[in-house]
Amino acid sequence: MTTQSNQDYVRLLVNFNDAWNRHDIEALMNCMADECVFHGVAGPDLMGRTFKGRDEVRKGFALAWETFPDASWKEGEHFVSGDRGVSESTFRGTSSDGTRIEARMVDVFTFKDGKIAVKNAYRKDRKPL
């Protein structure tokens, strides 16, 4: 078991956010724990759509870029308290049909042993631009 400070986890979230903007799936997965979960912003369930395990989480992350090839998460702000953290950013993306989205969003994280164990994404429900 590793001991991480809040500042270590803030650096992890900054690196994670940067990887999203580079569309770098390997860097994203390097930030994730072996047993990880991703709750997407949309889906049929209470938690949106849930992806469990590294293979499913990888697919869930890649789905964001498939849906919005130019996706970006800018103006990132991150804070951590113990084994929980939050990132707030502005999501921007254009879908294949030309629909453009720009909305503030929040990711709520749970950390384990220096990595992200859970990423739970929330985005404002704003009409397309």
C-alpha positions as CSV (number, residue, x, y, z in Angstrom):
1,M,0.0,0.0,0.0
2,T,1.3,3.5,-0.9
3,T,0.7,6.7,1.0
4,Q,-0.2,9.6,-1.2
5,S,-0.7,13.2,-0.2
6,N,-3.5,15.4,-1.4
7,Q,-0.9,17.2,-3.6
8,D,0.2,13.9,-5.1
9,Y,-3.4,13.2,-6.1
10,V,-3.9,16.7,-7.4
11,R,-0.9,16.1,-9.7
12,L,-2.5,12.8,-10.8
13,L,-5.7,14.6,-11.7
14,V,-3.8,17.3,-13.6
15,N,-2.0,14.5,-15.6
16,F,-5.3,12.7,-16.1
17,N,-7.0,15.8,-17.5
18,D,-4.0,16.5,-19.8
19,A,-4.2,12.9,-21.1
20,W,-7.9,13.5,-21.9
21,N,-7.0,16.6,-23.9
22,R,-4.3,14.7,-25.8
23,H,-6.7,11.8,-26.5
24,D,-4.1,9.5,-25.0
25,I,-5.8,6.3,-23.8
26,E,-2.6,4.7,-22.5
27,A,-1.8,7.7,-20.3
28,L,-5.4,7.6,-19.0
29,M,-5.2,4.0,-18.2
30,N,-1.9,4.5,-16.4
31,C,-3.8,6.7,-14.0
32,M,-6.4,4.0,-13.3
33,A,-6.3,1.3,-10.6
34,D,-6.3,-2.3,-11.6
35,E,-9.9,-2.7,-10.3
36,C,-11.5,0.5,-11.7
37,V,-14.9,1.8,-12.4
38,F,-16.1,4.7,-14.7
39,H,-19.6,6.1,-14.4
40,G,-20.4,8.0,-17.7
41,V,-22.4,11.2,-17.9
42,A,-25.3,9.5,-19.8
43,G,-26.9,6.1,-19.8
44,P,-29.9,4.1,-18.8
45,D,-29.0,3.6,-15.1
46,L,-29.1,5.8,-12.0
47,M,-25.3,6.2,-12.3
48,G,-25.5,6.8,-16.1
49,R,-23.6,4.0,-17.8
50,T,-21.1,2.1,-15.7
51,F,-18.0,0.5,-17.0
52,K,-16.2,-1.9,-14.7
53,G,-12.7,-3.3,-15.0
54,R,-9.8,-2.1,-17.1
55,D,-11.0,-3.4,-20.5
56,E,-14.5,-1.9,-20.0
57,V,-13.2,1.4,-18.7
58,R,-10.8,1.7,-21.6
59,K,-13.8,1.2,-24.0
60,G,-15.9,3.8,-22.0
61,F,-13.1,6.4,-22.2
62,A,-12.6,5.8,-26.0
63,L,-16.4,6.2,-26.5
64,A,-16.0,9.9,-25.6
65,W,-13.7,10.5,-28.5
66,E,-15.8,8.4,-30.8
67,T,-18.8,10.5,-30.0
68,F,-17.0,13.8,-30.0
69,P,-13.7,13.5,-32.1
70,D,-12.6,17.0,-31.1
71,A,-13.5,16.6,-27.4
72,S,-11.7,18.8,-24.9
73,W,-11.8,19.4,-21.2
74,K,-10.4,22.9,-20.5
75,E,-10.2,25.3,-17.5
76,G,-9.5,22.4,-15.2
77,E,-9.6,23.0,-11.5
78,H,-8.8,20.1,-9.1
79,F,-9.0,19.5,-5.4
80,V,-8.5,16.5,-3.2
81,S,-9.3,15.5,0.4
82,G,-8.0,12.2,1.5
83,D,-9.1,9.4,-0.9
84,R,-11.6,11.6,-2.7
85,G,-11.1,14.3,-5.4
86,V,-13.0,16.5,-7.7
87,S,-12.1,18.0,-11.1
88,E,-14.2,20.8,-12.7
89,S,-13.8,21.7,-16.3
90,T,-15.5,23.0,-19.4
91,F,-16.3,20.2,-21.9
92,R,-16.4,21.1,-25.5
93,G,-17.1,18.8,-28.4
94,T,-18.7,18.4,-31.8
95,S,-20.5,15.1,-32.7
96,S,-20.4,13.6,-36.2
97,D,-23.7,15.2,-37.1
98,G,-22.3,18.7,-36.3
99,T,-24.0,19.1,-33.0
100,R,-21.7,21.2,-30.7
101,I,-21.7,21.0,-26.9
102,E,-20.1,23.3,-24.4
103,A,-20.9,22.8,-20.8
104,R,-19.3,22.8,-17.3
105,M,-18.8,19.4,-15.8
106,V,-17.5,17.7,-12.7
107,D,-15.7,14.4,-12.2
108,V,-15.8,12.9,-8.7
109,F,-13.0,10.5,-8.0
110,T,-12.1,7.8,-5.4
111,F,-8.5,6.9,-5.1
112,K,-6.8,3.7,-4.1
113,D,-3.0,3.1,-3.7
114,G,-2.0,6.1,-5.8
115,K,-4.4,5.6,-8.7
116,I,-8.0,6.4,-9.6
117,A,-10.3,3.6,-8.6
118,V,-13.6,5.4,-9.5
119,K,-14.3,8.2,-12.0
120,N,-17.9,9.5,-11.7
121,A,-18.7,12.1,-14.4
122,Y,-21.4,14.8,-14.3
123,R,-22.2,17.4,-17.0
124,K,-24.6,20.3,-17.2
125,D,-27.6,19.4,-19.4
126,R,-27.3,22.3,-21.8
127,K,-28.9,22.6,-25.2
128,P,-26.4,22.2,-28.2
129,L,-24.9,25.3,-29.5
